[in-house]
Amino acid sequence: MPVNQTPLRTSLPTTHAAASDSSRRQQKKPQNQSNSGVDPRHMAIALHHAHRIQAQKDTESLILDRILDLVAFPHSPTADPSSPSPEDARLFKNALFPFQPTDYDNLIQERNIEGLCGYGLCPREHRREEGGGMFRIRYGAKGSGPGGRGREMNIVPKEKLEMWCSDECAERAMYIRVQLAQEPVWERRGDDTRNKDLVLLEEGREQQGRGMRSGGNTATVGQVAGQLENMHMHGPEARDMAAQMQELSLRSQELALERGDSSTGAFQQGGRVGVQIIENENISHAVAPPQMRPEDIQGGSIEGFFPKPQE
Amino acid sequence: MDEDYSTGSADADREMTRLWRTWRTVFEMLQDRGYEVTEEEVQIPLHEFKSKYSDPLGYPDRNKMKVSARPTEAMQAKYTPLPSKSNPDPQPDCGTVYVEFCPDASGVGTKQVRAFNHFVDENNFHTGVFITQTPISPSAVRLLSGIPGRICEHFQEQDLLVNITRHELVPKHVLLSPEEKAKLLERYRLKESQLPRMQVSDPVARYLGLRRGQVVKIIRKSETAGRYASYRWVI
């Protein structure tokens, strides 16, 4: 166990003595039990928690080390943030694995203190806004305003602008940030893949473009087949074309099934679970109105006590 | 006097005075913690401070402002743990303190803290106090507290402008030595976990440099009893 080699920082003296030196623990264990009567279960629980805390501390120091590494990144001063070298991108993504969004913010802050742009793959300096004032007004592109007229206007805190070298870098950095998992790494499950396959903005755009194109293609196949049927075209070549389109759309459905698209998924037909709807019988009967009983003439009892009739 | 007016602008004067107050609080802090500082050092007048620690323009020169002090006998006694079977001759858990003022006006990050840590480690100081003008970044805080075997603290200059323990509403806090703590627990038949608590991040605890597990005695004025003592376990 690697944790046992580092001394445990714990307030429990017995735990500390037991865990600080594994060889000593081996010798002392039987004696310990007979002397002080330490319940081995309590000991195990204490050790378990101590190890968890130790693992947490180790992770925190790991994150700190990563931040310190990433502050001086990328190493070449001419690296282009829009097309980082594969090596740099890989290192950057790997380093971000244990990060939470707050750690990422710390990294940005740390880079800014060093005078660099907040985006980890950008070697340029962050911009400095001249003049005083806490806020700056940013105008969007022409036609970005309300109703498609005029320009969009944003009031942005100055320090937010000064974090980056350019708006593009800000977008790239935030694109990474939203992919980071909120939970700290020691609470994540082993099969959690959220931080493992981070995507840079450029890669994301590329994938999205590809996806759009392929999605557009399948849509056109289906649409075109439907349109062909609606057009009531006559003649042999039209029928031939319709048959071909039919075939194509079937093929595209198969492909979608292979991809695991949910719209034509295998679960779509049968449903994921068998749902059986059973109506409950209506067991309530018609409610009878209260009837006058002989003992109720005097007004009835109050918890068994019959008040005397008043004269 | 004539020189002062010609060289230093009002701005520089202001900053110098502020820093002088911080400087005095630092010395009072060291004195209250039990380090060896002389009364002259604590009571340094403004003009002397100005002549000593200002640059030619009249602005403070923080690079000159470095202090180190040794613990007194009394402090060493207070920080010596009780002898135990495994450790029959315990050594006091305190040592020379080193105070540094960070000259950077903004953006104190891991770089400066790493340099400070390195200096403390190299010169074998037991405790380091890092004083900055602005807040330091969260990773720098983590880095500062991360040296094994050494204690590094951080203050902002404005936190030390006034000495909070001299305020009339702040009661007197006295650190108990391990023997006194043991006696207290024995007398009241308590475990330490049954005492009222106080955080290490408490302003007075930070001022006194308290550590986890120590017990302080808090002496308040009481209308009915004259003085009233209560105890706090630092967690």
Contacts between the chains, C-beta under 8 A, distances in Angstrom:
chain1	res1	chain2	res2	distance
A	11	B	212	7.4
A	11	B	213	7.1
A	60	B	142	7.0
A	61	B	146	6.6
A	64	B	139	5.8
A	64	B	142	5.3
A	64	B	143	6.3
A	64	B	146	7.2
A	67	B	110	7.6
A	67	B	139	5.1
A	68	B	110	5.9
A	68	B	139	7.5
A	68	B	143	7.8
A	71	B	109	8.0
A	71	B	110	6.9
A	106	B	137	6.5
A	106	B	138	5.1
A	106	B	139	4.8
A	107	B	139	7.8
A	109	B	109	7.6
A	109	B	137	5.1
A	109	B	138	7.6
A	109	B	139	7.9
A	110	B	109	5.3
A	110	B	110	6.0
A	110	B	137	5.7
A	110	B	139	5.6
A	110	B	140	7.8
A	112	B	107	7.3
A	113	B	107	4.1
A	113	B	108	7.2
A	113	B	109	3.5
A	113	B	110	7.9
A	113	B	111	7.4
A	113	B	137	6.2
A	114	B	109	6.7
A	114	B	111	6.8
